[in-house]
Amino acid sequence: MTPDILLQAEINSGDTAWVLAASALVLFMTPGLAFFYAGFVRSKNVLGTIMQSFIVMGLVGVLWVVVGYSLAFGPDQGGLIGDLSWFGLKDVGTEPSDIYAVTIPHEAFMIFQAMFAIITPALITGAFAERAKFSTFLIFMAAWSLLVYAPVAHWVFSAEGWLSAFDAAGPDSGINALDFAGGTAIHVNAGAAALAAAVFYGKRRGYGVEPMEPHNVPFIVLGAGILWFGWFGFNAGSAGAANGQAANAFVVTNTAAAAAALSWMFASWALTGKGSVIGAAAGAVAGLVAITPASGFVQPMEAIVIGGGAGVLCYLAIRLRARSGLDDSLDVVGVHGVGGLWGGIATGIFATAAIGAGGAGTGIDGLIEGEASQMVDQIVAIGVVAVYSFVVTAIILKVLDLTIGIRLTEGDEELGMDVTQHGERGYVFDEPVGVPTYTAAPPTPAPKPEAAAGS
């Protein structure tokens, strides 16, 4: 996500191959998120939860091509939004862009960004798991993608966005928030929206009274593993090239995830006396979230601090949320909101100009390197994005609730999303045990002995 307007545009096959591979890795994260989330819910909602992530790939995949990319990255309108010059990918083709990732086809940069646009709204779904009406959900995802994600992506990632450090006007052009791969634009953004969603959807029926423990912990670990794998594309692919900055992002991504898996596990162990499997998986995701904005700007030892801090902070955040009574079903606020907040601040603390300048990015130092002003830029960007996302999400949900309703009826919620919203079940428990199920006509039974003798 780091444009370099100084290089002469010329396609490099190695850079192109890496960005296309990274795009596929990031797309794979969304099914990984689906399994991660689905493991946490009750069995009657497993398909509905998976569908909420999976269908976003279709919905946003189309919206991004038609209008989303132009709004997020098209020619700038006052630093706030792109215009519609690239509607339907007009003029976005196989030639390199003169601004974005200039050694790869413009379409390669576009499709890489599409994968971020897909997974960001999918993250929010964990906040209202097990209680969202599917028809309204589709409208909410479309509206949020265009009204929240697209402008925020423009502010933070566009070369002319008003919060962007990668500004065509130079490093002294106002707010220069560092966000290499989406800590603010994706995770703080989704976390603030999740907080609004948890408030407006309200608590699940029986929350705090009925047991609502995860129905499939192996799904959680599988999903976390897929997310960890895909995150290498998420962060290292954001260099926009196969270069040293991409290699550094790859290394610090793995390091932070490892540190956070350990720190969350040990924190929960200290308080509960058990080394939690779910805690290790959730910790890894928290570390991945926190290193995302910093991955193109910090070194491996700093990544251990960032990841280790994320594991503890996010664990404490979800414990605090549980005491508050807020039903953020899958702790999107605690993991993505708090993790993104810590990651954005940590970027301002630990950023090293030499690493950023070594790739396709900009060289900006953080607090430890003597640039205290960078902390101000980071905090401003985090605050602006969080407030905007929360307010606009709240407005969208309020309008939808007043018109068509956002939540399942009590009866539908009791039966579960799988049957009421999709007419299918994730698991079939009521088939007779020991009776074979045939997909074709059953075999003809052998003749009885007396009948054979009579013949």
Summary of the structure (lengths in Angstrom):
residues: 455
radius of gyration: 23.8
end to end distance: 82.2
largest distance: 102.5
contacts: 1786
relative contact order: 0.15
helix: 64%
strand: 2%
